[in-house]
Structures are given as C-alpha cells and as structure tokens.
Amino acid sequence: MALAVVRDLRDVRPPATAEELEQFETDVLSGFVLARASAGLADGTIRGDVGHLE
C-alpha cells in the first residue's frame, strides 16, 4: 500500500452554477430510481421514496 498526494480541486475549479447543480441533482435522482427499479421494487414504492427525497 502506498500514499498519494491529493490536491484540492476547489482551488482550480470555480463553484458550480445553479444549472450545473440542477443537472447533477437530476442525474443522481435518475440513478436512484433506476437502481430501485432494477432491484424489483414497485413503482409506488419508488414514487414514495422519491417524494421523500424531494
């Protein structure tokens, strides 16, 4: 096992815009729904879970 130098990206990358945050939120929520659906959960269960997240 070895150690690696980690650089803070906040110094290089500007803060995310509102649009970027919205796109990220949509992507994460879509992934959540896909994962729940592939696990075989019913649509109503997924809808309820998403409602709690929103």
Secondary structure, DSSP 8 states (H G I E B T S, - for coil): --------GGGTS----HHHHHHHHHHHHHHHHHHHHHTT--HHHHHHHHHHH-
